[in-house]
Amino acid sequence: MTNNIKNKNGGFGILKLIIFIIIVIFLMNYFHITISGIINWFGTMLHNIF
């Protein structure tokens, strides 16, 4: 009985992670955000701070 519950929780965690990644990718596409865009944004932020 306890093994079944453990396995379900583990699978659910992976499922949530996959859904989270899909949502992030969808939002990035929706707002036209790219990884390089984020890096450039961080670069300008750091450049402005220092």
PDB file of N, H, CA, C and O in Angstrom:
ATOM      1  N   MET A   1       0.837  -1.206   0.000  1.00  0.00           N
ATOM      2  CA  MET A   1       0.000   0.000   0.000  1.00  0.00           C
ATOM      3  C   MET A   1       0.877   1.264   0.000  1.00  0.00           C
ATOM      4  O   MET A   1       0.646   2.184  -0.785  1.00  0.00           O
ATOM      5  N   THR A   2       1.880   1.299   0.883  1.00  0.00           N
ATOM      6  H   THR A   2       2.068   0.552   1.521  1.00  0.00           H
ATOM      7  CA  THR A   2       2.724   2.496   0.957  1.00  0.00           C
ATOM      8  C   THR A   2       3.530   2.668  -0.321  1.00  0.00           C
ATOM      9  O   THR A   2       3.777   3.799  -0.739  1.00  0.00           O
ATOM     10  N   ASN A   3       3.950   1.568  -0.955  1.00  0.00           N
ATOM     11  H   ASN A   3       3.750   0.649  -0.615  1.00  0.00           H
ATOM     12  CA  ASN A   3       4.720   1.654  -2.196  1.00  0.00           C
ATOM     13  C   ASN A   3       3.913   2.343  -3.290  1.00  0.00           C
ATOM     14  O   ASN A   3       4.448   3.176  -4.022  1.00  0.00           O
ATOM     15  N   ASN A   4       2.631   2.005  -3.408  1.00  0.00           N
ATOM     16  H   ASN A   4       2.196   1.328  -2.814  1.00  0.00           H
ATOM     17  CA  ASN A   4       1.779   2.619  -4.434  1.00  0.00           C
ATOM     18  C   ASN A   4       1.714   4.131  -4.242  1.00  0.00           C
ATOM     19  O   ASN A   4       1.819   4.885  -5.210  1.00  0.00           O
ATOM     20  N   ILE A   5       1.545   4.571  -3.012  1.00  0.00           N
ATOM     21  H   ILE A   5       1.460   3.959  -2.226  1.00  0.00           H
ATOM     22  CA  ILE A   5       1.439   6.009  -2.730  1.00  0.00           C
ATOM     23  C   ILE A   5       2.751   6.701  -3.099  1.00  0.00           C
ATOM     24  O   ILE A   5       2.745   7.769  -3.711  1.00  0.00           O
ATOM     25  N   LYS A   6       3.880   6.084  -2.721  1.00  0.00           N
ATOM     26  H   LYS A   6       3.885   5.217  -2.224  1.00  0.00           H
ATOM     27  CA  LYS A   6       5.193   6.666  -3.030  1.00  0.00           C
ATOM     28  C   LYS A   6       5.362   6.831  -4.538  1.00  0.00           C
ATOM     29  O   LYS A   6       5.774   7.892  -5.005  1.00  0.00           O
ATOM     30  N   ASN A   7       5.048   5.796  -5.292  1.00  0.00           N
ATOM     31  H   ASN A   7       4.713   4.933  -4.913  1.00  0.00           H
ATOM     32  CA  ASN A   7       5.214   5.843  -6.747  1.00  0.00           C
ATOM     33  C   ASN A   7       4.331   6.922  -7.355  1.00  0.00           C
ATOM     34  O   ASN A   7       4.763   7.648  -8.250  1.00  0.00           O
ATOM     35  N   LYS A   8       3.098   7.031  -6.872  1.00  0.00           N
ATOM     36  H   LYS A   8       2.748   6.441  -6.145  1.00  0.00           H
ATOM     37  CA  LYS A   8       2.184   8.054  -7.405  1.00  0.00           C
ATOM     38  C   LYS A   8       2.752   9.449  -7.151  1.00  0.00           C
ATOM     39  O   LYS A   8       2.724  10.300  -8.039  1.00  0.00           O
ATOM     40  N   ASN A   9       3.263   9.685  -5.953  1.00  0.00           N
ATOM     41  H   ASN A   9       3.286   8.994  -5.231  1.00  0.00           H
ATOM     42  CA  ASN A   9       3.832  10.998  -5.630  1.00  0.00           C
ATOM     43  C   ASN A   9       5.022  11.305  -6.525  1.00  0.00           C
ATOM     44  O   ASN A   9       5.147  12.424  -7.023  1.00  0.00           O
ATOM     45  N   GLY A  10       5.903  10.319  -6.737  1.00  0.00           N
ATOM     46  H   GLY A  10       5.801   9.410  -6.332  1.00  0.00           H
ATOM     47  CA  GLY A  10       7.071  10.519  -7.586  1.00  0.00           C
ATOM     48  C   GLY A  10       6.653  10.859  -9.002  1.00  0.00           C
ATOM     49  O   GLY A  10       7.192  11.789  -9.601  1.00  0.00           O
ATOM     50  N   GLY A  11       5.694  10.114  -9.547  1.00  0.00           N
ATOM     51  H   GLY A  11       5.256   9.358  -9.060  1.00  0.00           H
ATOM     52  CA  GLY A  11       5.210  10.371 -10.902  1.00  0.00           C
ATOM     53  C   GLY A  11       4.562  11.737 -10.999  1.00  0.00           C
ATOM     54  O   GLY A  11       4.734  12.447 -11.990  1.00  0.00           O
ATOM     55  N   PHE A  12       3.812  12.104  -9.962  1.00  0.00           N
ATOM     56  H   PHE A  12       3.672  11.528  -9.157  1.00  0.00           H
ATOM     57  CA  PHE A  12       3.124  13.394  -9.970  1.00  0.00           C
ATOM     58  C   PHE A  12       4.133  14.538  -9.966  1.00  0.00           C
ATOM     59  O   PHE A  12       3.921  15.556 -10.625  1.00  0.00           O
ATOM     60  N   GLY A  13       5.236  14.374  -9.224  1.00  0.00           N
ATOM     61  H   GLY A  13       5.408  13.546  -8.689  1.00  0.00           H
ATOM     62  CA  GLY A  13       6.269  15.405  -9.178  1.00  0.00           C
ATOM     63  C   GLY A  13       6.876  15.625 -10.556  1.00  0.00           C
ATOM     64  O   GLY A  13       7.080  16.762 -10.981  1.00  0.00           O
ATOM     65  N   ILE A  14       7.166  14.515 -11.258  1.00  0.00           N
ATOM     66  H   ILE A  14       7.001  13.591 -10.913  1.00  0.00           H
ATOM     67  CA  ILE A  14       7.735  14.611 -12.607  1.00  0.00           C
ATOM     68  C   ILE A  14       6.718  15.255 -13.543  1.00  0.00           C
ATOM     69  O   ILE A  14       7.071  16.093 -14.373  1.00  0.00           O
ATOM     70  N   LEU A  15       5.458  14.860 -13.403  1.00  0.00           N
ATOM     71  H   LEU A  15       5.171  14.180 -12.729  1.00  0.00           H
ATOM     72  CA  LEU A  15       4.395  15.412 -14.256  1.00  0.00           C
ATOM     73  C   LEU A  15       4.280  16.918 -14.045  1.00  0.00           C
ATOM     74  O   LEU A  15       4.169  17.680 -15.005  1.00  0.00           O
ATOM     75  N   LYS A  16       4.307  17.345 -12.770  1.00  0.00           N
ATOM     76  H   LYS A  16       4.397  16.726 -11.990  1.00  0.00           H
ATOM     77  CA  LYS A  16       4.233  18.780 -12.475  1.00  0.00           C
ATOM     78  C   LYS A  16       5.411  19.517 -13.086  1.00  0.00           C
ATOM     79  O   LYS A  16       5.256  20.618 -13.615  1.00  0.00           O
ATOM     80  N   LEU A  17       6.607  18.900 -13.013  1.00  0.00           N
ATOM     81  H   LEU A  17       6.733  18.006 -12.583  1.00  0.00           H
ATOM     82  CA  LEU A  17       7.809  19.520 -13.577  1.00  0.00           C
ATOM     83  C   LEU A  17       7.665  19.697 -15.084  1.00  0.00           C
ATOM     84  O   LEU A  17       8.001  20.751 -15.624  1.00  0.00           O
ATOM     85  N   ILE A  18       7.163  18.661 -15.762  1.00  0.00           N
ATOM     86  H   ILE A  18       6.891  17.805 -15.323  1.00  0.00           H
ATOM     87  CA  ILE A  18       6.977  18.725 -17.220  1.00  0.00           C
ATOM     88  C   ILE A  18       5.967  19.815 -17.565  1.00  0.00           C
ATOM     89  O   ILE A  18       6.189  20.601 -18.486  1.00  0.00           O
ATOM     90  N   ILE A  19       4.854  19.866 -16.826  1.00  0.00           N
ATOM     91  H   ILE A  19       4.673  19.228 -16.078  1.00  0.00           H
ATOM     92  CA  ILE A  19       3.822  20.881 -17.083  1.00  0.00           C
ATOM     93  C   ILE A  19       4.408  22.276 -16.865  1.00  0.00           C
ATOM     94  O   ILE A  19       4.148  23.194 -17.643  1.00  0.00           O
ATOM     95  N   PHE A  20       5.204  22.428 -15.797  1.00  0.00           N
ATOM     96  H   PHE A  20       5.416  21.683 -15.166  1.00  0.00           H
ATOM     97  CA  PHE A  20       5.830  23.721 -15.498  1.00  0.00           C
ATOM     98  C   PHE A  20       6.738  24.158 -16.642  1.00  0.00           C
ATOM     99  O   PHE A  20       6.712  25.315 -17.060  1.00  0.00           O
ATOM    100  N   ILE A  21       7.552  23.207 -17.152  1.00  0.00           N
ATOM    101  H   ILE A  21       7.572  22.267 -16.813  1.00  0.00           H
ATOM    102  CA  ILE A  21       8.469  23.528 -18.256  1.00  0.00           C
ATOM    103  C   ILE A  21       7.678  23.934 -19.493  1.00  0.00           C
ATOM    104  O   ILE A  21       8.042  24.888 -20.181  1.00  0.00           O
ATOM    105  N   ILE A  22       6.587  23.204 -19.778  1.00  0.00           N
ATOM    106  H   ILE A  22       6.292  22.430 -19.219  1.00  0.00           H
ATOM    107  CA  ILE A  22       5.763  23.517 -20.956  1.00  0.00           C
ATOM    108  C   ILE A  22       5.180  24.923 -20.817  1.00  0.00           C
ATOM    109  O   ILE A  22       5.173  25.692 -21.778  1.00  0.00           O
ATOM    110  N   ILE A  23       4.689  25.258 -19.616  1.00  0.00           N
ATOM    111  H   ILE A  23       4.694  24.633 -18.836  1.00  0.00           H
ATOM    112  CA  ILE A  23       4.105  26.585 -19.387  1.00  0.00           C
ATOM    113  C   ILE A  23       5.164  27.668 -19.586  1.00  0.00           C
ATOM    114  O   ILE A  23       4.897  28.699 -20.202  1.00  0.00           O
ATOM    115  N   VAL A  24       6.378  27.424 -19.056  1.00  0.00           N
ATOM    116  H   VAL A  24       6.595  26.586 -18.555  1.00  0.00           H
ATOM    117  CA  VAL A  24       7.460  28.413 -19.195  1.00  0.00           C
ATOM    118  C   VAL A  24       7.794  28.624 -20.668  1.00  0.00           C
ATOM    119  O   VAL A  24       7.926  29.760 -21.125  1.00  0.00           O
ATOM    120  N   ILE A  25       7.931  27.513 -21.415  1.00  0.00           N
ATOM    121  H   ILE A  25       7.823  26.590 -21.043  1.00  0.00           H
ATOM    122  CA  ILE A  25       8.251  27.616 -22.847  1.00  0.00           C
ATOM    123  C   ILE A  25       7.128  28.352 -23.576  1.00  0.00           C
ATOM    124  O   ILE A  25       7.388  29.194 -24.436  1.00  0.00           O
ATOM    125  N   PHE A  26       5.872  28.030 -23.228  1.00  0.00           N
ATOM    126  H   PHE A  26       5.661  27.346 -22.529  1.00  0.00           H
ATOM    127  CA  PHE A  26       4.729  28.687 -23.864  1.00  0.00           C
ATOM    128  C   PHE A  26       4.753  30.190 -23.591  1.00  0.00           C
ATOM    129  O   PHE A  26       4.548  30.994 -24.501  1.00  0.00           O
ATOM    130  N   LEU A  27       5.005  30.567 -22.334  1.00  0.00           N
ATOM    131  H   LEU A  27       5.171  29.914 -21.595  1.00  0.00           H
ATOM    132  CA  LEU A  27       5.049  31.991 -21.981  1.00  0.00           C
ATOM    133  C   LEU A  27       6.195  32.691 -22.693  1.00  0.00           C
ATOM    134  O   LEU A  27       6.040  33.819 -23.160  1.00  0.00           O
ATOM    135  N   MET A  28       7.354  32.024 -22.781  1.00  0.00           N
ATOM    136  H   MET A  28       7.480  31.108 -22.402  1.00  0.00           H
ATOM    137  CA  MET A  28       8.501  32.618 -23.461  1.00  0.00           C
ATOM    138  C   MET A  28       8.178  32.858 -24.930  1.00  0.00           C
ATOM    139  O   MET A  28       8.530  33.899 -25.484  1.00  0.00           O
ATOM    140  N   ASN A  29       7.508  31.894 -25.562  1.00  0.00           N
ATOM    141  H   ASN A  29       7.222  31.048 -25.112  1.00  0.00           H
ATOM    142  CA  ASN A  29       7.123  32.064 -26.968  1.00  0.00           C
ATOM    143  C   ASN A  29       6.076  33.165 -27.095  1.00  0.00           C
ATOM    144  O   ASN A  29       6.113  33.960 -28.034  1.00  0.00           O
ATOM    145  N   TYR A  30       5.133  33.207 -26.139  1.00  0.00           N
ATOM    146  H   TYR A  30       5.102  32.561 -25.377  1.00  0.00           H
ATOM    147  CA  TYR A  30       4.032  34.167 -26.195  1.00  0.00           C
ATOM    148  C   TYR A  30       4.557  35.598 -26.087  1.00  0.00           C
ATOM    149  O   TYR A  30       4.112  36.490 -26.809  1.00  0.00           O
ATOM    150  N   PHE A  31       5.509  35.802 -25.176  1.00  0.00           N
ATOM    151  H   PHE A  31       5.870  35.077 -24.590  1.00  0.00           H
ATOM    152  CA  PHE A  31       6.060  37.149 -24.979  1.00  0.00           C
ATOM    153  C   PHE A  31       7.309  37.385 -25.822  1.00  0.00           C
ATOM    154  O   PHE A  31       7.977  38.408 -25.677  1.00  0.00           O
ATOM    155  N   HIS A  32       7.624  36.426 -26.713  1.00  0.00           N
ATOM    156  H   HIS A  32       7.081  35.595 -26.831  1.00  0.00           H
ATOM    157  CA  HIS A  32       8.793  36.535 -27.604  1.00  0.00           C
ATOM    158  C   HIS A  32      10.079  36.734 -26.798  1.00  0.00           C
ATOM    159  O   HIS A  32      10.933  37.545 -27.159  1.00  0.00           O
ATOM    160  N   ILE A  33      10.202  35.984 -25.705  1.00  0.00           N
ATOM    161  H   ILE A  33       9.509  35.325 -25.412  1.00  0.00           H
ATOM    162  CA  ILE A  33      11.406  36.050 -24.873  1.00  0.00           C
ATOM    163  C   ILE A  33      12.310  34.888 -25.279  1.00  0.00           C
ATOM    164  O   ILE A  33      11.857  33.748 -25.376  1.00  0.00           O
ATOM    165  N   THR A  34      13.576  35.177 -25.514  1.00  0.00           N
ATOM    166  H   THR A  34      13.944  36.103 -25.435  1.00  0.00           H
ATOM    167  CA  THR A  34      14.534  34.118 -25.816  1.00  0.00           C
ATOM    168  C   THR A  34      15.577  34.076 -24.705  1.00  0.00           C
ATOM    169  O   THR A  34      15.699  35.013 -23.915  1.00  0.00           O
ATOM    170  N   ILE A  35      16.322  32.982 -24.656  1.00  0.00           N
ATOM    171  H   ILE A  35      16.223  32.222 -25.298  1.00  0.00           H
ATOM    172  CA  ILE A  35      17.361  32.853 -23.623  1.00  0.00           C
ATOM    173  C   ILE A  35      18.378  33.978 -23.801  1.00  0.00           C
ATOM    174  O   ILE A  35      18.805  34.587 -22.820  1.00  0.00           O
ATOM    175  N   SER A  36      18.771  34.259 -25.053  1.00  0.00           N
ATOM    176  H   SER A  36      18.425  33.764 -25.849  1.00  0.00           H
ATOM    177  CA  SER A  36      19.744  35.329 -25.300  1.00  0.00           C
ATOM    178  C   SER A  36      19.162  36.673 -24.877  1.00  0.00           C
ATOM    179  O   SER A  36      19.887  37.537 -24.384  1.00  0.00           O
ATOM    180  N   GLY A  37      17.855  36.853 -25.068  1.00  0.00           N
ATOM    181  H   GLY A  37      17.266  36.151 -25.468  1.00  0.00           H
ATOM    182  CA  GLY A  37      17.203  38.087 -24.639  1.00  0.00           C
ATOM    183  C   GLY A  37      17.284  38.255 -23.132  1.00  0.00           C
ATOM    184  O   GLY A  37      17.533  39.353 -22.634  1.00  0.00           O
ATOM    185  N   ILE A  38      17.073  37.155 -22.405  1.00  0.00           N
ATOM    186  H   ILE A  38      16.871  36.263 -22.810  1.00  0.00           H
ATOM    187  CA  ILE A  38      17.160  37.202 -20.943  1.00  0.00           C
ATOM    188  C   ILE A  38      18.593  37.521 -20.527  1.00  0.00           C
ATOM    189  O   ILE A  38      18.816  38.337 -19.633  1.00  0.00           O
ATOM    190  N   ILE A  39      19.566  36.874 -21.179  1.00  0.00           N
ATOM    191  H   ILE A  39      19.384  36.211 -21.905  1.00  0.00           H
ATOM    192  CA  ILE A  39      20.986  37.110 -20.856  1.00  0.00           C
ATOM    193  C   ILE A  39      21.343  38.567 -21.134  1.00  0.00           C
ATOM    194  O   ILE A  39      22.022  39.205 -20.330  1.00  0.00           O
ATOM    195  N   ASN A  40      20.886  39.097 -22.273  1.00  0.00           N
ATOM    196  H   ASN A  40      20.334  38.579 -22.926  1.00  0.00           H
ATOM    197  CA  ASN A  40      21.151  40.504 -22.611  1.00  0.00           C
ATOM    198  C   ASN A  40      20.533  41.423 -21.565  1.00  0.00           C
ATOM    199  O   ASN A  40      21.137  42.417 -21.162  1.00  0.00           O
ATOM    200  N   TRP A  41      19.302  41.075 -21.124  1.00  0.00           N
ATOM    201  H   TRP A  41      18.811  40.268 -21.452  1.00  0.00           H
ATOM    202  CA  TRP A  41      18.609  41.888 -20.128  1.00  0.00           C
ATOM    203  C   TRP A  41      19.396  41.911 -18.826  1.00  0.00           C
ATOM    204  O   TRP A  41      19.591  42.965 -18.219  1.00  0.00           O
ATOM    205  N   PHE A  42      19.854  40.708 -18.398  1.00  0.00           N
ATOM    206  H   PHE A  42      19.696  39.852 -18.891  1.00  0.00           H
ATOM    207  CA  PHE A  42      20.667  40.635 -17.181  1.00  0.00           C
ATOM    208  C   PHE A  42      21.955  41.433 -17.353  1.00  0.00           C
ATOM    209  O   PHE A  42      22.395  42.121 -16.432  1.00  0.00           O
ATOM    210  N   GLY A  43      22.558  41.336 -18.541  1.00  0.00           N
ATOM    211  H   GLY A  43      22.201  40.777 -19.289  1.00  0.00           H
ATOM    212  CA  GLY A  43      23.795  42.067 -18.814  1.00  0.00           C
ATOM    213  C   GLY A  43      23.595  43.564 -18.679  1.00  0.00           C
ATOM    214  O   GLY A  43      24.419  44.245 -18.068  1.00  0.00           O
ATOM    215  N   THR A  44      22.513  44.088 -19.239  1.00  0.00           N
ATOM    216  H   THR A  44      21.843  43.535 -19.736  1.00  0.00           H
ATOM    217  CA  THR A  44      22.256  45.531 -19.150  1.00  0.00           C
ATOM    218  C   THR A  44      21.954  45.922 -17.706  1.00  0.00           C
ATOM    219  O   THR A  44      22.374  46.985 -17.248  1.00  0.00           O
ATOM    220  N   MET A  45      21.220  45.058 -16.984  1.00  0.00           N
ATOM    221  H   MET A  45      20.879  44.195 -17.356  1.00  0.00           H
ATOM    222  CA  MET A  45      20.909  45.343 -15.581  1.00  0.00           C
ATOM    223  C   MET A  45      22.199  45.456 -14.777  1.00  0.00           C
ATOM    224  O   MET A  45      22.393  46.412 -14.025  1.00  0.00           O
ATOM    225  N   LEU A  46      23.092  44.454 -14.947  1.00  0.00           N
ATOM    226  H   LEU A  46      22.935  43.678 -15.557  1.00  0.00           H
ATOM    227  CA  LEU A  46      24.361  44.467 -14.213  1.00  0.00           C
ATOM    228  C   LEU A  46      25.200  45.668 -14.630  1.00  0.00           C
ATOM    229  O   LEU A  46      25.850  46.298 -13.796  1.00  0.00           O
ATOM    230  N   HIS A  47      25.185  45.981 -15.914  1.00  0.00           N
ATOM    231  H   HIS A  47      24.657  45.469 -16.591  1.00  0.00           H
ATOM    232  CA  HIS A  47      25.967  47.114 -16.426  1.00  0.00           C
ATOM    233  C   HIS A  47      25.467  48.425 -15.800  1.00  0.00           C
ATOM    234  O   HIS A  47      26.263  49.300 -15.459  1.00  0.00           O
ATOM    235  N   ASN A  48      24.148  48.547 -15.657  1.00  0.00           N
ATOM    236  H   ASN A  48      23.502  47.836 -15.934  1.00  0.00           H
ATOM    237  CA  ASN A  48      23.578  49.764 -15.067  1.00  0.00           C
ATOM    238  C   ASN A  48      23.901  49.859 -13.580  1.00  0.00           C
ATOM    239  O   ASN A  48      24.123  50.951 -13.056  1.00  0.00           O
ATOM    240  N   ILE A  49      23.928  48.695 -12.892  1.00  0.00           N
ATOM    241  H   ILE A  49      23.748  47.808 -13.317  1.00  0.00           H
ATOM    242  CA  ILE A  49      24.176  48.710 -11.443  1.00  0.00           C
ATOM    243  C   ILE A  49      25.619  49.108 -11.164  1.00  0.00           C
ATOM    244  O   ILE A  49      25.881  49.947 -10.302  1.00  0.00           O
ATOM    245  N   PHE A  50      26.566  48.498 -11.904  1.00  0.00           N
ATOM    246  H   PHE A  50      26.353  47.816 -12.604  1.00  0.00           H
ATOM    247  CA  PHE A  50      27.985  48.750 -11.620  1.00  0.00           C
ATOM    248  C   PHE A  50      28.481  49.937 -12.433  1.00  0.00           C
ATOM    249  O   PHE A  50      29.651  50.307 -12.334  1.00  0.00           O
TER     250      PHE A  50
END
